[in-house]
Amino acid sequence: MELNEKLKALRQERGMTQEQVAAKLYVSRTAVSKWETGGGSPNLDSLQALARLFEVSVDELR
């Protein structure tokens, strides 16, 4: 499973919207959408924040 697929699955499992994830990470909803569609990748800080938010390791996201 690719990073974008993992992010979308984790978000949906937790019943969160892209807007909610974006607000918690202090990024735009568009950024979250791009990450989930494979149009871009989160930088290291955002990747670490996503791992904390979803309570997984950074390695699990990769």
PDB file of N, H, CA, C and O in Angstrom:
ATOM      1  N   MET A   1       0.858  -1.183   0.000  1.00  0.00           N
ATOM      2  CA  MET A   1       0.000   0.000   0.000  1.00  0.00           C
ATOM      3  C   MET A   1       0.899   1.239   0.000  1.00  0.00           C
ATOM      4  O   MET A   1       1.863   1.321   0.760  1.00  0.00           O
ATOM      5  N   GLU A   2       0.573   2.178  -0.846  1.00  0.00           N
ATOM      6  H   GLU A   2      -0.211   2.112  -1.463  1.00  0.00           H
ATOM      7  CA  GLU A   2       1.348   3.413  -0.970  1.00  0.00           C
ATOM      8  C   GLU A   2       0.984   4.403   0.145  1.00  0.00           C
ATOM      9  O   GLU A   2      -0.053   4.273   0.795  1.00  0.00           O
ATOM     10  N   LEU A   3       1.851   5.382   0.348  1.00  0.00           N
ATOM     11  H   LEU A   3       2.694   5.488  -0.180  1.00  0.00           H
ATOM     12  CA  LEU A   3       1.636   6.402   1.377  1.00  0.00           C
ATOM     13  C   LEU A   3       0.263   7.059   1.234  1.00  0.00           C
ATOM     14  O   LEU A   3      -0.467   7.204   2.215  1.00  0.00           O
ATOM     15  N   ASN A   4      -0.081   7.453   0.014  1.00  0.00           N
ATOM     16  H   ASN A   4       0.511   7.335  -0.783  1.00  0.00           H
ATOM     17  CA  ASN A   4      -1.362   8.148  -0.174  1.00  0.00           C
ATOM     18  C   ASN A   4      -2.546   7.266   0.237  1.00  0.00           C
ATOM     19  O   ASN A   4      -3.506   7.751   0.836  1.00  0.00           O
ATOM     20  N   GLU A   5      -2.477   5.990  -0.081  1.00  0.00           N
ATOM     21  H   GLU A   5      -1.697   5.596  -0.567  1.00  0.00           H
ATOM     22  CA  GLU A   5      -3.555   5.063   0.283  1.00  0.00           C
ATOM     23  C   GLU A   5      -3.618   4.867   1.804  1.00  0.00           C
ATOM     24  O   GLU A   5      -4.700   4.795   2.386  1.00  0.00           O
ATOM     25  N   LYS A   6      -2.451   4.783   2.430  1.00  0.00           N
ATOM     26  H   LYS A   6      -1.572   4.841   1.957  1.00  0.00           H
ATOM     27  CA  LYS A   6      -2.396   4.618   3.886  1.00  0.00           C
ATOM     28  C   LYS A   6      -2.987   5.824   4.593  1.00  0.00           C
ATOM     29  O   LYS A   6      -3.755   5.682   5.544  1.00  0.00           O
ATOM     30  N   LEU A   7      -2.625   7.019   4.122  1.00  0.00           N
ATOM     31  H   LEU A   7      -2.001   7.135   3.350  1.00  0.00           H
ATOM     32  CA  LEU A   7      -3.147   8.233   4.754  1.00  0.00           C
ATOM     33  C   LEU A   7      -4.666   8.298   4.669  1.00  0.00           C
ATOM     34  O   LEU A   7      -5.343   8.611   5.649  1.00  0.00           O
ATOM     35  N   LYS A   8      -5.187   8.001   3.499  1.00  0.00           N
ATOM     36  H   LYS A   8      -4.637   7.747   2.703  1.00  0.00           H
ATOM     37  CA  LYS A   8      -6.641   8.052   3.321  1.00  0.00           C
ATOM     38  C   LYS A   8      -7.334   7.013   4.203  1.00  0.00           C
ATOM     39  O   LYS A   8      -8.346   7.306   4.840  1.00  0.00           O
ATOM     40  N   ALA A   9      -6.784   5.806   4.235  1.00  0.00           N
ATOM     41  H   ALA A   9      -5.962   5.568   3.717  1.00  0.00           H
ATOM     42  CA  ALA A   9      -7.382   4.736   5.042  1.00  0.00           C
ATOM     43  C   ALA A   9      -7.348   5.083   6.528  1.00  0.00           C
ATOM     44  O   ALA A   9      -8.339   4.888   7.231  1.00  0.00           O
ATOM     45  N   LEU A  10      -6.220   5.594   7.011  1.00  0.00           N
ATOM     46  H   LEU A  10      -5.414   5.753   6.440  1.00  0.00           H
ATOM     47  CA  LEU A  10      -6.104   5.958   8.425  1.00  0.00           C
ATOM     48  C   LEU A  10      -7.090   7.069   8.786  1.00  0.00           C
ATOM     49  O   LEU A  10      -7.724   7.031   9.840  1.00  0.00           O
ATOM     50  N   ARG A  11      -7.209   8.050   7.907  1.00  0.00           N
ATOM     51  H   ARG A  11      -6.694   8.081   7.051  1.00  0.00           H
ATOM     52  CA  ARG A  11      -8.127   9.163   8.158  1.00  0.00           C
ATOM     53  C   ARG A  11      -9.564   8.660   8.217  1.00  0.00           C
ATOM     54  O   ARG A  11     -10.322   9.027   9.114  1.00  0.00           O
ATOM     55  N   GLN A  12      -9.927   7.826   7.266  1.00  0.00           N
ATOM     56  H   GLN A  12      -9.310   7.527   6.537  1.00  0.00           H
ATOM     57  CA  GLN A  12     -11.295   7.317   7.216  1.00  0.00           C
ATOM     58  C   GLN A  12     -11.602   6.391   8.390  1.00  0.00           C
ATOM     59  O   GLN A  12     -12.712   6.412   8.922  1.00  0.00           O
ATOM     60  N   GLU A  13     -10.622   5.575   8.798  1.00  0.00           N
ATOM     61  H   GLU A  13      -9.721   5.558   8.366  1.00  0.00           H
ATOM     62  CA  GLU A  13     -10.813   4.688   9.956  1.00  0.00           C
ATOM     63  C   GLU A  13     -11.149   5.484  11.217  1.00  0.00           C
ATOM     64  O   GLU A  13     -11.885   5.020  12.088  1.00  0.00           O
ATOM     65  N   ARG A  14     -10.597   6.675  11.289  1.00  0.00           N
ATOM     66  H   ARG A  14      -9.998   7.051  10.582  1.00  0.00           H
ATOM     67  CA  ARG A  14     -10.809   7.516  12.462  1.00  0.00           C
ATOM     68  C   ARG A  14     -11.983   8.479  12.293  1.00  0.00           C
ATOM     69  O   ARG A  14     -12.262   9.293  13.174  1.00  0.00           O
ATOM     70  N   GLY A  15     -12.658   8.380  11.168  1.00  0.00           N
ATOM     71  H   GLY A  15     -12.432   7.719  10.453  1.00  0.00           H
ATOM     72  CA  GLY A  15     -13.841   9.196  10.930  1.00  0.00           C
ATOM     73  C   GLY A  15     -13.538  10.675  10.816  1.00  0.00           C
ATOM     74  O   GLY A  15     -14.358  11.512  11.191  1.00  0.00           O
ATOM     75  N   MET A  16     -12.360  11.000  10.300  1.00  0.00           N
ATOM     76  H   MET A  16     -11.694  10.320   9.996  1.00  0.00           H
ATOM     77  CA  MET A  16     -11.954  12.400  10.164  1.00  0.00           C
ATOM     78  C   MET A  16     -12.111  12.860   8.722  1.00  0.00           C
ATOM     79  O   MET A  16     -12.003  12.070   7.784  1.00  0.00           O
ATOM     80  N   THR A  17     -12.369  14.153   8.566  1.00  0.00           N
ATOM     81  H   THR A  17     -12.458  14.795   9.328  1.00  0.00           H
ATOM     82  CA  THR A  17     -12.403  14.748   7.234  1.00  0.00           C
ATOM     83  C   THR A  17     -11.006  15.270   6.897  1.00  0.00           C
ATOM     84  O   THR A  17     -10.152  15.407   7.773  1.00  0.00           O
ATOM     85  N   GLN A  18     -10.793  15.554   5.633  1.00  0.00           N
ATOM     86  H   GLN A  18     -11.487  15.442   4.921  1.00  0.00           H
ATOM     87  CA  GLN A  18      -9.525  16.166   5.226  1.00  0.00           C
ATOM     88  C   GLN A  18      -9.348  17.505   5.931  1.00  0.00           C
ATOM     89  O   GLN A  18      -8.239  17.868   6.322  1.00  0.00           O
ATOM     90  N   GLU A  19     -10.429  18.224   6.088  1.00  0.00           N
ATOM     91  H   GLU A  19     -11.330  17.929   5.771  1.00  0.00           H
ATOM     92  CA  GLU A  19     -10.391  19.525   6.758  1.00  0.00           C
ATOM     93  C   GLU A  19      -9.928  19.384   8.210  1.00  0.00           C
ATOM     94  O   GLU A  19      -9.143  20.202   8.691  1.00  0.00           O
ATOM     95  N   GLN A  20     -10.403  18.365   8.900  1.00  0.00           N
ATOM     96  H   GLN A  20     -11.041  17.701   8.510  1.00  0.00           H
ATOM     97  CA  GLN A  20     -10.006  18.148  10.295  1.00  0.00           C
ATOM     98  C   GLN A  20      -8.525  17.792  10.405  1.00  0.00           C
ATOM     99  O   GLN A  20      -7.826  18.286  11.290  1.00  0.00           O
ATOM    100  N   VAL A  21      -8.057  16.941   9.511  1.00  0.00           N
ATOM    101  H   VAL A  21      -8.625  16.540   8.793  1.00  0.00           H
ATOM    102  CA  VAL A  21      -6.629  16.584   9.505  1.00  0.00           C
ATOM    103  C   VAL A  21      -5.796  17.825   9.227  1.00  0.00           C
ATOM    104  O   VAL A  21      -4.796  18.072   9.900  1.00  0.00           O
ATOM    105  N   ALA A  22      -6.206  18.598   8.242  1.00  0.00           N
ATOM    106  H   ALA A  22      -7.019  18.396   7.695  1.00  0.00           H
ATOM    107  CA  ALA A  22      -5.478  19.813   7.884  1.00  0.00           C
ATOM    108  C   ALA A  22      -5.389  20.776   9.061  1.00  0.00           C
ATOM    109  O   ALA A  22      -4.335  21.359   9.313  1.00  0.00           O
ATOM    110  N   ALA A  23      -6.494  20.943   9.782  1.00  0.00           N
ATOM    111  H   ALA A  23      -7.351  20.470   9.578  1.00  0.00           H
ATOM    112  CA  ALA A  23      -6.512  21.864  10.921  1.00  0.00           C
ATOM    113  C   ALA A  23      -5.552  21.400  12.012  1.00  0.00           C
ATOM    114  O   ALA A  23      -4.864  22.221  12.619  1.00  0.00           O
ATOM    115  N   LYS A  24      -5.499  20.103  12.265  1.00  0.00           N
ATOM    116  H   LYS A  24      -6.058  19.436  11.772  1.00  0.00           H
ATOM    117  CA  LYS A  24      -4.621  19.584  13.312  1.00  0.00           C
ATOM    118  C   LYS A  24      -3.147  19.699  12.935  1.00  0.00           C
ATOM    119  O   LYS A  24      -2.283  19.817  13.805  1.00  0.00           O
ATOM    120  N   LEU A  25      -2.867  19.664  11.636  1.00  0.00           N
ATOM    121  H   LEU A  25      -3.568  19.568  10.930  1.00  0.00           H
ATOM    122  CA  LEU A  25      -1.487  19.731  11.164  1.00  0.00           C
ATOM    123  C   LEU A  25      -1.069  21.144  10.731  1.00  0.00           C
ATOM    124  O   LEU A  25       0.081  21.379  10.360  1.00  0.00           O
ATOM    125  N   TYR A  26      -2.026  22.073  10.786  1.00  0.00           N
ATOM    126  H   TYR A  26      -2.960  21.882  11.088  1.00  0.00           H
ATOM    127  CA  TYR A  26      -1.763  23.459  10.363  1.00  0.00           C
ATOM    128  C   TYR A  26      -1.308  23.534   8.904  1.00  0.00           C
ATOM    129  O   TYR A  26      -0.373  24.255   8.558  1.00  0.00           O
ATOM    130  N   VAL A  27      -2.008  22.757   8.056  1.00  0.00           N
ATOM    131  H   VAL A  27      -2.768  22.171   8.337  1.00  0.00           H
ATOM    132  CA  VAL A  27      -1.779  22.807   6.615  1.00  0.00           C
ATOM    133  C   VAL A  27      -3.142  23.028   5.950  1.00  0.00           C
ATOM    134  O   VAL A  27      -4.175  23.030   6.619  1.00  0.00           O
ATOM    135  N   SER A  28      -3.130  23.210   4.653  1.00  0.00           N
ATOM    136  H   SER A  28      -2.290  23.208   4.109  1.00  0.00           H
ATOM    137  CA  SER A  28      -4.395  23.413   3.943  1.00  0.00           C
ATOM    138  C   SER A  28      -5.069  22.071   3.655  1.00  0.00           C
ATOM    139  O   SER A  28      -4.418  21.028   3.608  1.00  0.00           O
ATOM    140  N   ARG A  29      -6.383  22.124   3.464  1.00  0.00           N
ATOM    141  H   ARG A  29      -6.912  22.971   3.502  1.00  0.00           H
ATOM    142  CA  ARG A  29      -7.106  20.916   3.075  1.00  0.00           C
ATOM    143  C   ARG A  29      -6.616  20.432   1.716  1.00  0.00           C
ATOM    144  O   ARG A  29      -6.581  19.231   1.447  1.00  0.00           O
ATOM    145  N   THR A  30      -6.240  21.377   0.870  1.00  0.00           N
ATOM    146  H   THR A  30      -6.268  22.353   1.089  1.00  0.00           H
ATOM    147  CA  THR A  30      -5.716  21.036  -0.451  1.00  0.00           C
ATOM    148  C   THR A  30      -4.452  20.197  -0.337  1.00  0.00           C
ATOM    149  O   THR A  30      -4.250  19.262  -1.113  1.00  0.00           O
ATOM    150  N   ALA A  31      -3.596  20.531   0.636  1.00  0.00           N
ATOM    151  H   ALA A  31      -3.760  21.290   1.266  1.00  0.00           H
ATOM    152  CA  ALA A  31      -2.369  19.749   0.846  1.00  0.00           C
ATOM    153  C   ALA A  31      -2.721  18.314   1.214  1.00  0.00           C
ATOM    154  O   ALA A  31      -2.141  17.372   0.675  1.00  0.00           O
ATOM    155  N   VAL A  32      -3.663  18.148   2.124  1.00  0.00           N
ATOM    156  H   VAL A  32      -4.134  18.914   2.562  1.00  0.00           H
ATOM    157  CA  VAL A  32      -4.079  16.800   2.538  1.00  0.00           C
ATOM    158  C   VAL A  32      -4.653  16.043   1.348  1.00  0.00           C
ATOM    159  O   VAL A  32      -4.367  14.861   1.164  1.00  0.00           O
ATOM    160  N   SER A  33      -5.457  16.717   0.546  1.00  0.00           N
ATOM    161  H   SER A  33      -5.690  17.678   0.696  1.00  0.00           H
ATOM    162  CA  SER A  33      -6.033  16.104  -0.646  1.00  0.00           C
ATOM    163  C   SER A  33      -4.935  15.642  -1.603  1.00  0.00           C
ATOM    164  O   SER A  33      -5.005  14.536  -2.138  1.00  0.00           O
ATOM    165  N   LYS A  34      -3.932  16.475  -1.818  1.00  0.00           N
ATOM    166  H   LYS A  34      -3.876  17.373  -1.383  1.00  0.00           H
ATOM    167  CA  LYS A  34      -2.821  16.111  -2.714  1.00  0.00           C
ATOM    168  C   LYS A  34      -2.070  14.898  -2.179  1.00  0.00           C
ATOM    169  O   LYS A  34      -1.699  14.006  -2.943  1.00  0.00           O
ATOM    170  N   TRP A  35      -1.846  14.865  -0.864  1.00  0.00           N
ATOM    171  H   TRP A  35      -2.148  15.589  -0.243  1.00  0.00           H
ATOM    172  CA  TRP A  35      -1.158  13.711  -0.280  1.00  0.00           C
ATOM    173  C   TRP A  35      -1.948  12.439  -0.513  1.00  0.00           C
ATOM    174  O   TRP A  35      -1.371  11.389  -0.794  1.00  0.00           O
ATOM    175  N   GLU A  36      -3.277  12.527  -0.396  1.00  0.00           N
ATOM    176  H   GLU A  36      -3.746  13.380  -0.167  1.00  0.00           H
ATOM    177  CA  GLU A  36      -4.127  11.341  -0.518  1.00  0.00           C
ATOM    178  C   GLU A  36      -4.323  10.893  -1.967  1.00  0.00           C
ATOM    179  O   GLU A  36      -4.629   9.727  -2.219  1.00  0.00           O
ATOM    180  N   THR A  37      -4.153  11.794  -2.898  1.00  0.00           N
ATOM    181  H   THR A  37      -3.905  12.741  -2.693  1.00  0.00           H
ATOM    182  CA  THR A  37      -4.321  11.425  -4.308  1.00  0.00           C
ATOM    183  C   THR A  37      -2.989  11.137  -4.989  1.00  0.00           C
ATOM    184  O   THR A  37      -2.950  10.777  -6.165  1.00  0.00           O
ATOM    185  N   GLY A  38      -1.903  11.298  -4.247  1.00  0.00           N
ATOM    186  H   GLY A  38      -1.935  11.590  -3.291  1.00  0.00           H
ATOM    187  CA  GLY A  38      -0.588  11.043  -4.819  1.00  0.00           C
ATOM    188  C   GLY A  38      -0.040  12.208  -5.603  1.00  0.00           C
ATOM    189  O   GLY A  38       0.961  12.067  -6.307  1.00  0.00           O
ATOM    190  N   GLY A  39      -0.680  13.360  -5.494  1.00  0.00           N
ATOM    191  H   GLY A  39      -1.492  13.474  -4.923  1.00  0.00           H
ATOM    192  CA  GLY A  39      -0.231  14.545  -6.215  1.00  0.00           C
ATOM    193  C   GLY A  39       0.912  15.271  -5.529  1.00  0.00           C
ATOM    194  O   GLY A  39       1.454  16.235  -6.069  1.00  0.00           O
ATOM    195  N   GLY A  40       1.274  14.815  -4.355  1.00  0.00           N
ATOM    196  H   GLY A  40       0.834  14.032  -3.917  1.00  0.00           H
ATOM    197  CA  GLY A  40       2.366  15.413  -3.600  1.00  0.00           C
ATOM    198  C   GLY A  40       2.604  14.571  -2.362  1.00  0.00           C
ATOM    199  O   GLY A  40       1.816  13.685  -2.031  1.00  0.00           O
ATOM    200  N   SER A  41       3.696  14.859  -1.690  1.00  0.00           N
ATOM    201  H   SER A  41       4.336  15.578  -1.959  1.00  0.00           H
ATOM    202  CA  SER A  41       4.033  14.120  -0.474  1.00  0.00           C
ATOM    203  C   SER A  41       4.266  15.100   0.662  1.00  0.00           C
ATOM    204  O   SER A  41       4.758  16.207   0.441  1.00  0.00           O
ATOM    205  N   PRO A  42       3.914  14.697   1.883  1.00  0.00           N
ATOM    206  CA  PRO A  42       4.163  15.578   3.023  1.00  0.00           C
ATOM    207  C   PRO A  42       5.661  15.709   3.291  1.00  0.00           C
ATOM    208  O   PRO A  42       6.428  14.773   3.065  1.00  0.00           O
ATOM    209  N   ASN A  43       6.067  16.890   3.777  1.00  0.00           N
ATOM    210  H   ASN A  43       5.443  17.650   3.960  1.00  0.00           H
ATOM    211  CA  ASN A  43       7.464  17.054   4.153  1.00  0.00           C
ATOM    212  C   ASN A  43       7.704  16.278   5.447  1.00  0.00           C
ATOM    213  O   ASN A  43       6.763  15.733   6.025  1.00  0.00           O
ATOM    214  N   LEU A  44       8.939  16.226   5.900  1.00  0.00           N
ATOM    215  H   LEU A  44       9.703  16.669   5.431  1.00  0.00           H
ATOM    216  CA  LEU A  44       9.281  15.410   7.069  1.00  0.00           C
ATOM    217  C   LEU A  44       8.509  15.839   8.313  1.00  0.00           C
ATOM    218  O   LEU A  44       8.030  14.992   9.067  1.00  0.00           O
ATOM    219  N   ASP A  45       8.386  17.147   8.533  1.00  0.00           N
ATOM    220  H   ASP A  45       8.775  17.835   7.921  1.00  0.00           H
ATOM    221  CA  ASP A  45       7.641  17.623   9.704  1.00  0.00           C
ATOM    222  C   ASP A  45       6.179  17.180   9.650  1.00  0.00           C
ATOM    223  O   ASP A  45       5.620  16.736  10.653  1.00  0.00           O
ATOM    224  N   SER A  46       5.572  17.302   8.482  1.00  0.00           N
ATOM    225  H   SER A  46       6.027  17.662   7.667  1.00  0.00           H
ATOM    226  CA  SER A  46       4.176  16.895   8.329  1.00  0.00           C
ATOM    227  C   SER A  46       4.028  15.382   8.450  1.00  0.00           C
ATOM    228  O   SER A  46       3.045  14.895   9.009  1.00  0.00           O
ATOM    229  N   LEU A  47       4.996  14.643   7.933  1.00  0.00           N
ATOM    230  H   LEU A  47       5.795  15.038   7.479  1.00  0.00           H
ATOM    231  CA  LEU A  47       4.956  13.191   8.030  1.00  0.00           C
ATOM    232  C   LEU A  47       5.008  12.756   9.498  1.00  0.00           C
ATOM    233  O   LEU A  47       4.279  11.856   9.916  1.00  0.00           O
ATOM    234  N   GLN A  48       5.876  13.404  10.266  1.00  0.00           N
ATOM    235  H   GLN A  48       6.469  14.135   9.927  1.00  0.00           H
ATOM    236  CA  GLN A  48       5.971  13.098  11.697  1.00  0.00           C
ATOM    237  C   GLN A  48       4.682  13.477  12.422  1.00  0.00           C
ATOM    238  O   GLN A  48       4.232  12.753  13.311  1.00  0.00           O
ATOM    239  N   ALA A  49       4.091  14.602  12.047  1.00  0.00           N
ATOM    240  H   ALA A  49       4.456  15.189  11.325  1.00  0.00           H
ATOM    241  CA  ALA A  49       2.834  15.031  12.662  1.00  0.00           C
ATOM    242  C   ALA A  49       1.707  14.061  12.315  1.00  0.00           C
ATOM    243  O   ALA A  49       0.862  13.767  13.161  1.00  0.00           O
ATOM    244  N   LEU A  50       1.688  13.566  11.088  1.00  0.00           N
ATOM    245  H   LEU A  50       2.375  13.805  10.401  1.00  0.00           H
ATOM    246  CA  LEU A  50       0.679  12.578  10.685  1.00  0.00           C
ATOM    247  C   LEU A  50       0.836  11.294  11.492  1.00  0.00           C
ATOM    248  O   LEU A  50      -0.152  10.704  11.929  1.00  0.00           O
ATOM    249  N   ALA A  51       2.069  10.868  11.685  1.00  0.00           N
ATOM    250  H   ALA A  51       2.871  11.347  11.330  1.00  0.00           H
ATOM    251  CA  ALA A  51       2.322   9.653  12.461  1.00  0.00           C
ATOM    252  C   ALA A  51       1.813   9.822  13.892  1.00  0.00           C
ATOM    253  O   ALA A  51       1.205   8.907  14.446  1.00  0.00           O
ATOM    254  N   ARG A  52       2.058  10.987  14.488  1.00  0.00           N
ATOM    255  H   ARG A  52       2.552  11.730  14.038  1.00  0.00           H
ATOM    256  CA  ARG A  52       1.560  11.240  15.848  1.00  0.00           C
ATOM    257  C   ARG A  52       0.038  11.278  15.871  1.00  0.00           C
ATOM    258  O   ARG A  52      -0.590  10.696  16.754  1.00  0.00           O
ATOM    259  N   LEU A  53      -0.545  11.958  14.907  1.00  0.00           N
ATOM    260  H   LEU A  53      -0.035  12.431  14.189  1.00  0.00           H
ATOM    261  CA  LEU A  53      -2.000  12.087  14.843  1.00  0.00           C
ATOM    262  C   LEU A  53      -2.681  10.722  14.742  1.00  0.00           C
ATOM    263  O   LEU A  53      -3.673  10.458  15.423  1.00  0.00           O
ATOM    264  N   PHE A  54      -2.135   9.862  13.885  1.00  0.00           N
ATOM    265  H   PHE A  54      -1.330  10.076  13.332  1.00  0.00           H
ATOM    266  CA  PHE A  54      -2.745   8.563  13.648  1.00  0.00           C
ATOM    267  C   PHE A  54      -2.174   7.460  14.546  1.00  0.00           C
ATOM    268  O   PHE A  54      -2.552   6.294  14.435  1.00  0.00           O
ATOM    269  N   GLU A  55      -1.264   7.851  15.428  1.00  0.00           N
ATOM    270  H   GLU A  55      -0.957   8.799  15.518  1.00  0.00           H
ATOM    271  CA  GLU A  55      -0.665   6.923  16.401  1.00  0.00           C
ATOM    272  C   GLU A  55      -0.022   5.721  15.731  1.00  0.00           C
ATOM    273  O   GLU A  55      -0.249   4.575  16.117  1.00  0.00           O
ATOM    274  N   VAL A  56       0.789   6.010  14.713  1.00  0.00           N
ATOM    275  H   VAL A  56       0.974   6.942  14.399  1.00  0.00           H
ATOM    276  CA  VAL A  56       1.567   4.999  14.022  1.00  0.00           C
ATOM    277  C   VAL A  56       2.996   5.522  13.897  1.00  0.00           C
ATOM    278  O   VAL A  56       3.252   6.699  14.153  1.00  0.00           O
ATOM    279  N   SER A  57       3.919   4.661  13.510  1.00  0.00           N
ATOM    280  H   SER A  57       3.711   3.705  13.303  1.00  0.00           H
ATOM    281  CA  SER A  57       5.292   5.117  13.310  1.00  0.00           C
ATOM    282  C   SER A  57       5.428   5.712  11.909  1.00  0.00           C
ATOM    283  O   SER A  57       4.626   5.432  11.018  1.00  0.00           O
ATOM    284  N   VAL A  58       6.440   6.521  11.737  1.00  0.00           N
ATOM    285  H   VAL A  58       7.092   6.748  12.460  1.00  0.00           H
ATOM    286  CA  VAL A  58       6.718   7.078  10.415  1.00  0.00           C
ATOM    287  C   VAL A  58       6.977   5.949   9.438  1.00  0.00           C
ATOM    288  O   VAL A  58       6.554   6.008   8.283  1.00  0.00           O
ATOM    289  N   ASP A  59       7.673   4.918   9.902  1.00  0.00           N
ATOM    290  H   ASP A  59       8.016   4.870  10.840  1.00  0.00           H
ATOM    291  CA  ASP A  59       7.954   3.762   9.013  1.00  0.00           C
ATOM    292  C   ASP A  59       6.673   3.090   8.529  1.00  0.00           C
ATOM    293  O   ASP A  59       6.615   2.608   7.398  1.00  0.00           O
ATOM    294  N   GLU A  60       5.646   3.055   9.378  1.00  0.00           N
ATOM    295  H   GLU A  60       5.693   3.447  10.297  1.00  0.00           H
ATOM    296  CA  GLU A  60       4.381   2.444   8.962  1.00  0.00           C
ATOM    297  C   GLU A  60       3.698   3.240   7.859  1.00  0.00           C
ATOM    298  O   GLU A  60       2.950   2.685   7.055  1.00  0.00           O
ATOM    299  N   LEU A  61       3.959   4.531   7.828  1.00  0.00           N
ATOM    300  H   LEU A  61       4.567   4.982   8.482  1.00  0.00           H
ATOM    301  CA  LEU A  61       3.349   5.377   6.800  1.00  0.00           C
ATOM    302  C   LEU A  61       4.045   5.222   5.446  1.00  0.00           C
ATOM    303  O   LEU A  61       3.424   5.398   4.398  1.00  0.00           O
ATOM    304  N   ARG A  62       5.304   4.900   5.475  1.00  0.00           N
ATOM    305  H   ARG A  62       5.809   4.757   6.326  1.00  0.00           H
ATOM    306  CA  ARG A  62       6.074   4.830   4.219  1.00  0.00           C
ATOM    307  C   ARG A  62       5.746   3.619   3.411  1.00  0.00           C
ATOM    308  O   ARG A  62       6.311   3.424   2.334  1.00  0.00           O
TER     309      ARG A  62
END
